[in-house]
Amino acid sequence: MKFGFIEILNLLGALGFFIYGMKVMSEGIQKVAGSKMRAILSSMTSNRVKGVFTGFTITSLVQSSSATTVLVVSFVNAGLLSLIESVGVIMGANIGTTITAWLISIVGFKVKISNYALPIIAIGFPLMFFNREKLRSWGEVLVGFALLFMGLAYLKSSVPDIKSNLEILEFLSQYTDLGFLSTLIFVGIGTLLTVIVQSSSAAMALTLVMANNGWIPFELAAAMVLGENIGTTITANLAAIVANVHAKRAALAHLIFNVFGVIWIVILLNPALRVIDNYIVDSGGASPFATATGIPVALSIFHSSFNIINTFLLVWFVKFIANTVTKAIKSKGGEELRLEYISTGMMNTAELSLEEAKKETVRFGEMVTSMSEMFRTLLASEKPKKQQKLLKKIRRYEEMTDRMEEEILKYLIKVSSDGTLSSAGTRKVTALFSIINELERIGDIFFQMSKDIDRRIEDDLTFRSSQVTNLNNMMDLIDQALGIMVDNLKSPADSVSMEPAMSMEKEIDQMRNNLRKKQNIDIDKDRFNPRADGLYKDIYHLCEKLGDHIINVTEAITGEKERELKMESEVLSI
């Protein structure tokens, strides 16, 4: 078997082809997706059972768990599926791939999507030259889909041709009598074999040939099948190379799911195989332990049973798996600001970039919301060390909001200069410009409020209990307004209403007016402390300013102005 420098270049080229196909498909999907496709996928994966069933159905149709998991990674990368939703689909894909094994065992039939790649390109390529933006986007989806599977086919054909050189595996027969160590060795061999041939089905076919030739017994053939379950995850992890952190987590979730399943079944391997042997013998079949002809059906039963049971066991731990991979692949955000959803390096399509920028803006909104909680804790704290720690944290977050505004602005300018934005996309960019400016101002105001508290601490001033209660009540309203703001940031613009935001803004203004009246009464009755009460007045006025900037965010989302809506309301009431 010759595998020299040219073959290595072919393999690297095939890998590049596959990854590029993944990128094109992900961007094409995002262009045509919109809210409808996102809603469809969300409904298909809204709970664990639906997610598993979706993964099973897709894999049964395309007859490739690798294809399904690559699609899942693509959807996660494009923001159409959440991490938790993707885990259920991946679990279902593992069951669906066992259907392929049965089809190959029984009728020797397997669908090859790559055979249809050129006809798909023939349909999609002309669409890319239409004037209608939607048709052009569909053309890109079809071409990207075809490129992905052509790349996958080239990747499989570029690996060393072990199937035509089975003799290189014959040496493995000398490692079959080492007990439990043999089991572990053959799990590793199954993993490596699948990584090399890039197909768990092809690896299973090789396993059947080895067992049929008498090189390995039934129990070690089963161990190889377990290893193939781990090896098949490499395709999704390859696809995730060019993806964002969430897609990388989805690919890792696939690996964890399969590895954990292999660990528990390896411990129970001999009893499980004896159960299968008894079932086959009782059904009138040949024992796989006694004759090689009984191994193919026994392996198919083992493969299906393992994946179904493993899914049933782990489907209840979807959130745990999601949390595990989130901790393993840490966000680039955290206390040190790095954009999590967007990159200032290689640009995606303009429409995909806007979707990523929107997600980053949601994260920005959640960040300034967390500053509210910090301020409230600072307001209530009496311990100097805790106060200083909170003051430093708020200052750090304010610096992060400044840098976040700058980075998102740079990114949006880069997106705008791409020249491919639709008119709707241009409106989104304008709205995002306004939103991030308002969010940065919210961060500034929280920092200014913390400086007022710092001055109170330094000057050893105290607020009256009624004043602390009033400020807490005001902050309750601010938190409600921030909650509405973040919900609006997460929602499609056409579904956002100004009414809840306007109602909260009115309550904040009213409370500010009430507090000002009470303070004027205190001044008249000579109960006014210029230093302490001056800081108190400054804080509740800043709270009212917060309300202004919070409602400005919703105005930017909807394109409506609060003042205009109030004027319309007044005209209608006349």
TAHUSUL-V682363 format. One record per residue. RES is the residue in three letters. PSI is psi in degrees with one decimal (none if undefined). Layout:
res=<RES & RES>
psi=<PSI & PSI>
This chain:
res=<MET & LYS & PHE & GLY & PHE & ILE & GLU & ILE & LEU & ASN & LEU & LEU & GLY & ALA & LEU & GLY & PHE & PHE & ILE & TYR & GLY & MET & LYS & VAL & MET & SER & GLU & GLY & ILE & GLN & LYS & VAL & ALA & GLY & SER & LYS & MET & ARG & ALA & ILE & LEU & SER & SER & MET & THR & SER & ASN & ARG & VAL & LYS & GLY & VAL & PHE & THR & GLY & PHE & THR & ILE & THR & SER & LEU & VAL & GLN & SER & SER & SER & ALA & THR & THR & VAL & LEU & VAL & VAL & SER & PHE & VAL & ASN & ALA & GLY & LEU & LEU & SER & LEU & ILE & GLU & SER & VAL & GLY & VAL & ILE & MET & GLY & ALA & ASN & ILE & GLY & THR & THR & ILE & THR & ALA & TRP & LEU & ILE & SER & ILE & VAL & GLY & PHE & LYS & VAL & LYS & ILE & SER & ASN & TYR & ALA & LEU & PRO & ILE & ILE & ALA & ILE & GLY & PHE & PRO & LEU & MET & PHE & PHE & ASN & ARG & GLU & LYS & LEU & ARG & SER & TRP & GLY & GLU & VAL & LEU & VAL & GLY & PHE & ALA & LEU & LEU & PHE & MET & GLY & LEU & ALA & TYR & LEU & LYS & SER & SER & VAL & PRO & ASP & ILE & LYS & SER & ASN & LEU & GLU & ILE & LEU & GLU & PHE & LEU & SER & GLN & TYR & THR & ASP & LEU & GLY & PHE & LEU & SER & THR & LEU & ILE & PHE & VAL & GLY & ILE & GLY & THR & LEU & LEU & THR & VAL & ILE & VAL & GLN & SER & SER & SER & ALA & ALA & MET & ALA & LEU & THR & LEU & VAL & MET & ALA & ASN & ASN & GLY & TRP & ILE & PRO & PHE & GLU & LEU & ALA & ALA & ALA & MET & VAL & LEU & GLY & GLU & ASN & ILE & GLY & THR & THR & ILE & THR & ALA & ASN & LEU & ALA & ALA & ILE & VAL & ALA & ASN & VAL & HIS & ALA & LYS & ARG & ALA & ALA & LEU & ALA & HIS & LEU & ILE & PHE & ASN & VAL & PHE & GLY & VAL & ILE & TRP & ILE & VAL & ILE & LEU & LEU & ASN & PRO & ALA & LEU & ARG & VAL & ILE & ASP & ASN & TYR & ILE & VAL & ASP & SER & GLY & GLY & ALA & SER & PRO & PHE & ALA & THR & ALA & THR & GLY & ILE & PRO & VAL & ALA & LEU & SER & ILE & PHE & HIS & SER & SER & PHE & ASN & ILE & ILE & ASN & THR & PHE & LEU & LEU & VAL & TRP & PHE & VAL & LYS & PHE & ILE & ALA & ASN & THR & VAL & THR & LYS & ALA & ILE & LYS & SER & LYS & GLY & GLY & GLU & GLU & LEU & ARG & LEU & GLU & TYR & ILE & SER & THR & GLY & MET & MET & ASN & THR & ALA & GLU & LEU & SER & LEU & GLU & GLU & ALA & LYS & LYS & GLU & THR & VAL & ARG & PHE & GLY & GLU & MET & VAL & THR & SER & MET & SER & GLU & MET & PHE & ARG & THR & LEU & LEU & ALA & SER & GLU & LYS & PRO & LYS & LYS & GLN & GLN & LYS & LEU & LEU & LYS & LYS & ILE & ARG & ARG & TYR & GLU & GLU & MET & THR & ASP & ARG & MET & GLU & GLU & GLU & ILE & LEU & LYS & TYR & LEU & ILE & LYS & VAL & SER & SER & ASP & GLY & THR & LEU & SER & SER & ALA & GLY & THR & ARG & LYS & VAL & THR & ALA & LEU & PHE & SER & ILE & ILE & ASN & GLU & LEU & GLU & ARG & ILE & GLY & ASP & ILE & PHE & PHE & GLN & MET & SER & LYS & ASP & ILE & ASP & ARG & ARG & ILE & GLU & ASP & ASP & LEU & THR & PHE & ARG & SER & SER & GLN & VAL & THR & ASN & LEU & ASN & ASN & MET & MET & ASP & LEU & ILE & ASP & GLN & ALA & LEU & GLY & ILE & MET & VAL & ASP & ASN & LEU & LYS & SER & PRO & ALA & ASP & SER & VAL & SER & MET & GLU & PRO & ALA & MET & SER & MET & GLU & LYS & GLU & ILE & ASP & GLN & MET & ARG & ASN & ASN & LEU & ARG & LYS & LYS & GLN & ASN & ILE & ASP & ILE & ASP & LYS & ASP & ARG & PHE & ASN & PRO & ARG & ALA & ASP & GLY & LEU & TYR & LYS & ASP & ILE & TYR & HIS & LEU & CYS & GLU & LYS & LEU & GLY & ASP & HIS & ILE & ILE & ASN & VAL & THR & GLU & ALA & ILE & THR & GLY & GLU & LYS & GLU & ARG & GLU & LEU & LYS & MET & GLU & SER & GLU & VAL & LEU & SER & ILE>
psi=<115.5 & 129.9 & 84.2 & -155.8 & -43.3 & -40.2 & -35.8 & -42.4 & -40.4 & -41.8 & -44.8 & -38.5 & -40.7 & -38.9 & -42.6 & -40.7 & -46.1 & -48.0 & -38.6 & -40.8 & -40.3 & -44.0 & -46.6 & -43.1 & -43.2 & -42.7 & -38.6 & -41.4 & -43.7 & -36.5 & -38.8 & -8.1 & -66.8 & -168.7 & -26.9 & -49.0 & -37.9 & -40.5 & -40.2 & -49.1 & -38.8 & -39.2 & -32.5 & -19.7 & 23.0 & -20.9 & 174.0 & -46.5 & -44.9 & -39.5 & -46.1 & -44.8 & -39.8 & -46.9 & -40.5 & -45.3 & -47.9 & -44.8 & -36.2 & -35.0 & -47.5 & -10.9 & 42.0 & 112.9 & -30.7 & -43.9 & -43.1 & -46.4 & -32.2 & -42.3 & -41.8 & -46.3 & -40.3 & -43.8 & -40.4 & -42.3 & -36.2 & -3.2 & 13.9 & -20.7 & 144.0 & 168.0 & -45.2 & -41.6 & -37.7 & -33.3 & -42.6 & -41.1 & -41.3 & -39.6 & -44.0 & -33.3 & -35.0 & -33.3 & -41.3 & -33.3 & -21.5 & -23.8 & -39.3 & -45.0 & -41.0 & -42.7 & -43.0 & -42.5 & -38.6 & -49.6 & -3.1 & 28.8 & 136.9 & 130.3 & 135.5 & 101.8 & -31.6 & -25.8 & -24.2 & 4.0 & -47.1 & -42.9 & -35.7 & -41.0 & -38.2 & -32.8 & -43.5 & -36.4 & -45.7 & -31.7 & -26.7 & -10.8 & 6.4 & 156.2 & -32.5 & 125.7 & -37.2 & -42.2 & -40.2 & -40.9 & -40.9 & -36.2 & -41.5 & -37.2 & -47.4 & -44.5 & -42.5 & -40.9 & -46.2 & -42.5 & -39.5 & -48.3 & -25.9 & -42.2 & -40.4 & -39.7 & -44.5 & -37.6 & -42.1 & -36.6 & -13.9 & -9.4 & 162.2 & 134.6 & 79.5 & -31.5 & -31.7 & -0.7 & 55.1 & -21.5 & -22.7 & -15.2 & -8.2 & -29.6 & -19.2 & -19.0 & -21.2 & -4.2 & 24.3 & -4.7 & 35.6 & 16.4 & -135.8 & -30.2 & -36.9 & -39.9 & -47.1 & -40.1 & -43.2 & -24.6 & -44.4 & -40.0 & -42.3 & -40.3 & -50.3 & -40.3 & -41.6 & -37.7 & -39.5 & -48.9 & -7.7 & 35.1 & 118.0 & -30.8 & -43.3 & -39.8 & -37.5 & -37.2 & -41.6 & -38.8 & -42.9 & -39.5 & -44.6 & -41.7 & -40.3 & -32.5 & -2.4 & 13.3 & -33.5 & 146.3 & 175.2 & -45.2 & -32.6 & -27.8 & -38.8 & -38.7 & -39.1 & -38.9 & -39.2 & -42.0 & -34.1 & -29.8 & -32.7 & -43.8 & -30.8 & -16.6 & -14.2 & -32.9 & -45.6 & -37.7 & -31.7 & -43.0 & -30.5 & -6.9 & -42.4 & 8.7 & 174.1 & -179.4 & -32.4 & -38.7 & -37.6 & -37.9 & -38.9 & -41.8 & -40.4 & -35.0 & -38.5 & -45.2 & -45.3 & -42.8 & -47.6 & -39.5 & -44.5 & -42.0 & -42.0 & -38.2 & -48.2 & -33.6 & -29.4 & -39.2 & -35.9 & 20.5 & -51.7 & -47.7 & -39.3 & -42.3 & -33.3 & -37.3 & -44.5 & -41.3 & -45.4 & -39.9 & -45.0 & -44.2 & -43.8 & -26.4 & 2.5 & 9.5 & 175.4 & 138.8 & 128.5 & -19.6 & -22.7 & -32.4 & 142.1 & -25.7 & -19.4 & -8.1 & -44.2 & -50.6 & -40.4 & -40.8 & -38.6 & -42.2 & -44.5 & -45.9 & -48.1 & -46.9 & -44.0 & -49.1 & -36.7 & -46.9 & -42.0 & -41.7 & -43.2 & -37.5 & -43.8 & -12.4 & -22.2 & -7.5 & 27.4 & -46.4 & -37.3 & -43.3 & -42.8 & -42.4 & -37.7 & -47.7 & -28.3 & -39.2 & -35.2 & -43.1 & 93.2 & 145.9 & 148.9 & 0.7 & -115.2 & -153.0 & -29.9 & 123.9 & 120.5 & 139.5 & 132.9 & -37.8 & -23.4 & 156.4 & 141.9 & 3.9 & -122.2 & 126.7 & 143.4 & -166.9 & 156.9 & -42.4 & -41.3 & -39.7 & -39.3 & -39.5 & -41.1 & -40.0 & -36.6 & -42.2 & -40.2 & -34.6 & -37.2 & -44.5 & -38.5 & -46.1 & -40.1 & -32.1 & -46.8 & -28.1 & -38.6 & -25.7 & -29.4 & -43.3 & -40.4 & -43.8 & -41.5 & -38.8 & -40.0 & -41.2 & -35.3 & -16.9 & 142.6 & -3.7 & 121.8 & -43.2 & -43.6 & -39.7 & -46.1 & -37.8 & -42.8 & -40.2 & -42.2 & -38.5 & -42.7 & -40.1 & -41.7 & -40.4 & -35.6 & -39.3 & -37.1 & -38.8 & -36.1 & -46.4 & -34.1 & -43.0 & -44.4 & -45.0 & -43.2 & -37.9 & -46.8 & -42.4 & -44.5 & -37.5 & -40.3 & -40.8 & -43.5 & -35.7 & -5.9 & -31.2 & 2.6 & 5.5 & 138.4 & 172.5 & -37.2 & -39.2 & -38.5 & -40.2 & -37.5 & -40.8 & -45.1 & -42.7 & -42.1 & -37.4 & -48.7 & -42.6 & -48.2 & -29.5 & -42.7 & -39.3 & -38.4 & -38.2 & -35.9 & -44.2 & -40.6 & -42.7 & -41.0 & -39.2 & -42.3 & -39.8 & -38.3 & -32.8 & -35.7 & -41.6 & -39.7 & -41.7 & -39.3 & -41.5 & -45.5 & -39.4 & 3.6 & 45.7 & 153.9 & 146.4 & 146.2 & 154.4 & -36.2 & -34.9 & -42.0 & -42.3 & -43.5 & -43.5 & -38.4 & -39.4 & -40.0 & -41.5 & -29.3 & -43.9 & -40.4 & -43.3 & -39.2 & -42.0 & -40.5 & -38.4 & -43.0 & -41.7 & -47.9 & -41.6 & -41.6 & -36.9 & -35.3 & -20.6 & 154.7 & 140.4 & -37.5 & -8.0 & 0.0 & 133.1 & 142.8 & -19.5 & -51.9 & -40.2 & -41.4 & -38.4 & -43.0 & -39.9 & -39.0 & -40.7 & -39.9 & -45.0 & -42.7 & -41.8 & -40.0 & -43.2 & -40.4 & -42.6 & -36.6 & -40.6 & -43.8 & -39.3 & -34.4 & -35.8 & -41.1 & -38.6 & -43.3 & -34.2 & 12.9 & 39.0 & 31.9 & 121.0 & 108.9 & -38.6 & -55.1 & -47.3 & -28.5 & -41.5 & -40.9 & -45.5 & -41.1 & -42.0 & -46.0 & -25.5 & -37.6 & -34.1 & -40.5 & -37.0 & -37.9 & -46.7 & -39.2 & -47.1 & -32.3 & -45.1 & -26.7 & -31.1 & -47.6 & -36.7 & -43.0 & -35.3 & -46.4 & -22.3 & 6.5 & 152.3 & 135.4 & -45.1 & -41.6 & -41.0 & -38.8 & -41.5 & -41.9 & -42.0 & -41.0 & -40.5 & -42.8 & -29.2 & -13.8 & none>
